[in-house]
Amino acid sequence: MSEQPTTSQRPAVIVTGSTGMLGYPVCLRLAEAGYQVFGFDRVGLPEPPKLHDFVRDIQCDMADSVSVRAAMEKVHELTGGRLASVVHMAAYYDFSGEDSDLYEKVTVNGTDRLLNQLEDFEYEQFVFTSTMLIHKPCEIGERIREDDPLQAKWPYPQSKLETERLIREGHPNVRSVFLRIGGVYTDYGRQPTLVQQIKRIYEKDFQGHFFPGDTDAGQSAVHLDDTVEAIVRTVERRSDIEAKTAILIGERDPLSYQTLQDRIGRELHGKEWSTHYVPSALAKVGAAVTDVVQRGDSFIKPFMIDMADDHYALDISRAKELLDWEPQHSLSETLSTITRQLKSDPETWYRKNGLK
C-alpha cells in the first residue's frame, strides 16, 4: 500500500547532498521550521542518525539518471507532486584543482537531470548553492556585488558557473535562487585553506613562513550555522524572492592572510608568525617539487600560486534586504575556538578536518 501524501500536513522540501557538512544541519533546521524534508544522497555514504520525524532519507545518485528518476518518483508518490522548495547542494568538489569529468557529470548534468524530473511537480522554488568564487576578485578596500563581473579560475567554481548558466538558460521558467556562499567554516575549522594554514603553523612547517602574494588580501568566510540560517530563510521567503536572483552569503570583510598568520601564531605558539614574500615563479617550482615528494598529497598545488593575490570581500546588502540575514558569527572571534580545539585534542582536530 502506498503511503499517503504528506503535504496536507507540512510543505515539502527536497534537500540534495543531505548527509554533507552543510546538508545535514539544513535538513534538521527545515524540519524544525515545519517542513517535511526529503534528503537525497548517494548509496554508501555514512548513514546519519535519524534527524527528525519529518526528515526522510532517499538514496539518489545525481550522476545516474535512473537513480534520480526513482528518487523523484518516490517523492511524487509521497507528496502528490507538490513541493515548497528544492535545495540543491549535491555537487562534485576536489580541492586539488585538477579537472574531472565528474564536474560535468555530477554538478552540471546532475542538476539538469533533477530539473527535468521536476517538470512533473508543482514547486515554488529551486535553490542552488553556488560559490562566491565564480566572481572576479575585487581590489583590497572594495566589495563584490552580485552583478559584478564573473571569472571562475579553476574547475570547481567553473562547474558552479556553468550550472548557474544551465539553470538560467536551460530552465528559464524555474523560480531559481543562487546562493553564492563564502568559505564555510565550523568551530573545528573544516574550511580547507584555513585548516591547512593552521596546520602549517601548528607543525612549525618552514614553508608556512613564505607567501607568493599580497598578504593584505583575504577571502570572505561564513560560519556553518550562519550558512544554514541563510538557506532556511531563503526557503521561508520563497514567495518574495524573484526568479533568477543571486545572493552573496558571507562575512563582509575577510581577515587578511597576514592577520591570520599573526593570530594563529600567537594563539598556538605565543608569538606572531613571521611571513616573507616569495616570487610566484619560485613558489610554483617549490609547490611542484613538494607535491612530487609527497606523492601528490601536498595541499598547495602550483595552480594556487596565481590566485594568492585574490581578494574576496562581499557586499551582503541584498542578503540583508531579501532575507533579513547577516552573519551572527565571525572568523575573527571563532579563530580562538578553532585553535583551542586543536591544542586541547590534536588527534580529534586532525580527524575532524580530514588530516593525517
C-alpha positions in Angstrom: 0.0 0.0 0.0 1.4 3.4 -0.9 2.0 6.0 1.8 -0.3 9.0 1.9 0.9 12.3 0.7 2.5 14.5 3.4 1.9 18.0 2.0 -1.5 18.2 3.6 0.3 18.5 7.0 3.6 20.1 6.1 5.1 21.8 3.0 7.7 19.5 1.4 11.3 20.3 0.6 13.9 18.2 -1.2 17.5 18.7 0.0 20.2 17.1 -2.1 23.6 16.4 -0.6 21.7 15.8 2.6 24.5 13.9 4.5 27.1 16.5 3.9 28.6 19.0 6.3 26.0 21.6 5.2 23.2 19.4 4.1 22.8 17.5 7.4 22.0 20.6 9.5 19.9 22.2 6.8 17.6 19.1 6.8 17.3 19.3 10.6 16.6 23.1 10.7 14.0 22.8 7.9 12.2 20.0 9.8 12.3 22.1 13.0 10.9 25.0 11.0 7.8 23.0 10.0 8.7 21.3 6.7 8.6 17.7 5.5 12.2 17.1 4.3 13.3 14.5 1.7 17.1 14.2 1.9 18.8 12.9 -1.2 22.3 11.4 -1.1 24.2 8.5 -2.6 24.3 4.9 -1.5 27.3 4.0 0.5 27.7 7.3 2.3 27.7 7.1 6.1 24.2 6.9 7.4 23.5 9.8 9.7 21.5 9.2 12.9 17.8 9.8 12.4 17.5 13.6 12.5 13.8 14.2 13.0 10.5 12.5 12.5 9.9 14.7 9.4 13.3 14.0 7.7 13.1 11.1 5.3 16.3 9.8 3.6 16.1 8.7 0.0 19.0 7.2 -1.9 19.9 9.2 -5.0 23.0 9.5 -7.2 22.9 12.7 -9.2 25.2 11.1 -11.8 22.7 8.4 -12.6 19.5 9.2 -14.5 17.8 6.1 -13.3 18.6 6.8 -9.7 17.3 10.4 -9.9 14.1 9.3 -11.6 13.4 6.7 -9.0 14.0 9.1 -6.1 11.8 11.7 -7.7 9.0 9.2 -8.3 9.1 8.2 -4.7 8.8 11.9 -3.6 6.0 12.4 -6.1 4.1 9.5 -4.6 4.6 10.9 -1.0 3.8 14.5 -1.8 1.2 14.3 -4.6 3.7 16.2 -6.7 3.7 19.4 -4.6 6.9 21.0 -3.2 7.6 24.2 -1.4 11.3 24.2 -2.4 14.2 22.2 -3.7 17.6 23.0 -2.0 20.2 21.6 -4.4 23.6 21.2 -2.8 24.9 17.9 -4.2 28.0 18.6 -6.4 31.4 17.3 -7.1 34.3 19.0 -5.3 38.0 18.5 -5.5 40.4 21.0 -4.0 43.4 19.6 -5.9 42.5 21.9 -8.8 42.6 19.1 -11.3 39.8 18.9 -13.9 37.5 15.9 -13.8 34.6 14.7 -15.9 32.7 14.4 -12.6 32.2 18.2 -12.5 30.1 17.9 -15.6 28.6 14.5 -14.8 27.5 15.3 -11.2 27.3 19.1 -10.8 26.2 20.3 -14.3 24.3 17.3 -15.8 23.1 16.1 -12.4 21.3 19.5 -11.9 19.8 19.1 -15.4 18.5 15.6 -14.5 16.9 16.9 -11.4 15.3 19.8 -13.1 14.0 17.6 -15.9 12.3 15.4 -13.3 10.8 18.4 -11.5 8.8 19.1 -14.6 6.2 16.7 -13.2 5.9 18.7 -10.0 4.4 21.9 -8.8 7.1 23.6 -6.9 7.6 27.1 -5.7 11.4 27.5 -5.7 14.7 26.0 -6.7 17.7 27.0 -4.6 21.2 26.3 -6.0 24.1 26.6 -3.6 26.8 28.2 -5.7 30.1 29.9 -4.6 31.4 33.5 -4.3 34.4 32.1 -6.3 32.5 32.5 -9.6 33.1 36.2 -9.2 36.2 38.1 -10.4 38.3 39.0 -7.3 38.0 42.6 -6.1 40.6 45.2 -5.1 41.5 45.5 -1.5 39.2 48.0 0.0 36.3 47.1 -2.3 33.5 44.7 -2.0 31.9 42.3 -4.6 28.2 42.7 -5.5 26.0 40.1 -7.2 26.1 41.9 -10.6 29.9 42.3 -10.6 32.0 40.5 -13.3 32.2 36.7 -13.2 35.5 34.9 -13.6 35.9 31.3 -12.4 39.6 30.5 -12.1 39.6 26.7 -11.6 37.3 23.7 -12.2 35.2 23.8 -9.1 33.9 27.4 -9.4 33.8 26.9 -13.2 31.3 24.0 -12.7 29.2 26.2 -10.4 29.2 29.0 -13.0 28.2 26.6 -15.8 25.4 25.2 -13.6 24.0 28.6 -12.9 24.0 29.3 -16.6 22.3 26.0 -17.3 19.5 26.8 -14.8 19.0 30.4 -16.1 19.1 29.5 -19.8 18.1 25.8 -20.0 15.3 26.1 -17.5 14.2 29.8 -17.7 10.8 29.3 -16.2 12.2 27.9 -12.9 11.9 30.2 -9.9 15.6 29.9 -9.1 17.8 31.4 -6.4 21.6 31.3 -6.5 23.2 31.5 -3.1 26.9 32.4 -3.7 28.5 31.3 -0.5 31.9 32.1 1.0 34.2 29.6 2.6 32.2 27.7 5.2 34.0 27.0 8.5 33.0 25.5 11.8 34.2 25.6 15.4 36.7 22.9 14.4 37.8 24.6 11.1 36.8 22.5 8.2 37.4 25.2 5.6 40.3 23.7 3.6 42.6 26.7 3.1 42.1 27.9 6.7 42.7 24.4 8.1 45.9 24.0 6.1 47.2 27.4 7.2 46.6 26.4 10.9 48.2 23.0 10.3 51.4 24.5 8.8 51.8 26.9 11.8 51.0 24.3 14.4 53.6 22.0 12.9 56.1 24.8 12.5 56.4 24.0 8.9 59.2 26.0 7.2 57.0 26.6 4.1 54.4 28.3 6.3 56.7 31.3 6.6 56.5 32.1 2.8 53.7 33.5 0.7 53.7 34.4 -3.0 51.1 37.1 -2.9 49.8 40.2 -1.2 49.5 39.4 2.5 46.8 42.1 2.8 44.4 40.0 0.6 41.9 37.7 2.1 38.7 35.7 1.3 35.3 36.0 2.9 34.3 33.2 5.2 31.0 32.2 6.8 30.2 30.1 9.8 28.2 26.9 9.2 25.4 28.0 11.4 25.0 31.3 9.6 25.0 29.5 6.2 22.3 27.1 7.4 20.2 30.1 8.6 20.6 31.8 5.2 19.4 28.7 3.4 16.4 28.2 5.7 15.4 31.9 5.3 15.7 31.6 1.5 13.1 28.8 1.7 10.8 30.6 4.1 10.8 33.7 1.9 10.4 31.9 -1.4 7.3 33.8 -2.4 9.1 37.1 -2.1 12.3 36.4 -4.0 12.2 36.9 -7.7 13.3 34.2 -10.1 17.0 34.1 -11.2 18.1 36.0 -8.1 21.7 35.7 -6.9 22.5 36.4 -3.3 26.0 36.6 -1.8 26.4 34.9 1.6 29.4 35.6 3.7 31.2 37.9 6.1 31.7 41.4 4.7 35.4 41.8 5.3 37.8 38.9 5.4 40.7 38.6 7.7 43.9 39.2 5.7 46.4 36.4 5.2 48.9 38.3 7.4 46.4 38.9 10.1 45.5 35.2 10.2 49.2 34.2 10.3 49.8 36.5 13.2 46.7 35.5 15.1 47.3 31.8 14.6 50.9 32.1 15.6 50.1 33.9 18.8 47.4 31.5 19.8 49.3 28.4 19.1 52.9 29.4 20.0 52.5 32.6 21.9 54.2 34.8 19.3 53.5 36.2 15.8 54.3 34.1 12.9 56.8 35.7 10.5 55.8 35.7 6.9 58.0 36.6 3.9 57.2 37.2 0.3 58.5 34.7 -2.3 58.3 35.3 -6.1 55.5 33.3 -7.7 57.8 31.6 -10.2 59.9 30.2 -7.3 56.8 29.3 -5.3 55.4 27.3 -8.3 58.6 25.3 -8.5 58.6 24.7 -4.8 54.9 23.6 -4.9 55.6 21.2 -7.7 58.6 19.7 -6.1 56.8 19.3 -2.8 53.9 17.6 -4.4 56.2 15.1 -6.1 58.0 14.4 -2.9 54.7 13.9 -1.1 53.4 11.7 -3.9 50.6 14.1 -4.8 49.4 14.6 -1.3 50.7 18.2 -0.9 47.8 20.6 -0.3 49.5 23.6 -2.1 49.3 23.0 -5.8 51.1 25.1 -8.5 47.7 26.4 -9.8 47.0 28.1 -6.4 50.1 30.3 -6.7 48.4 32.5 -9.4 45.5 33.1 -7.0 47.5 34.2 -4.0 46.6 37.9 -4.5 42.9 37.2 -5.0 40.7 39.2 -2.6 37.1 38.4 -1.9 35.2 40.9 0.3 31.4 40.8 0.0 28.6 43.4 -0.2 25.8 41.5 1.5 23.2 44.2 1.3 21.0 42.0 -0.9 21.0 39.2 1.7 20.1 41.8 4.4 17.3 43.2 2.2 15.8 39.9 0.9 16.5 37.5 3.8 16.9 39.9 6.7 20.2 38.0 7.1 23.7 38.9 8.3 26.3 36.8 10.0 26.0 36.2 13.7 29.5 34.7 13.9 32.8 36.0 12.7 36.0 34.1 11.9 37.9 36.7 13.9 36.0 35.6 17.0 35.8 31.9 16.2 39.5 31.5 15.5 40.4 31.2 19.2 37.9 28.4 19.5 39.3 26.6 16.5 42.9 26.8 17.8 41.8 25.9 21.3 40.2 22.7 20.0 43.5 21.9 18.2 45.7 22.4 21.3 43.4 20.5 23.7 42.9 17.5 21.4 45.1 17.4 18.3 44.0 13.9 17.3 40.3 14.8 17.2 41.0 18.1 15.4 43.1 16.4 12.7 40.4 13.6 12.3 37.5 16.1 12.0 39.5 18.1 9.4 40.3 15.0 7.3 44.1 15.3 8.0 46.7 12.6 8.6 
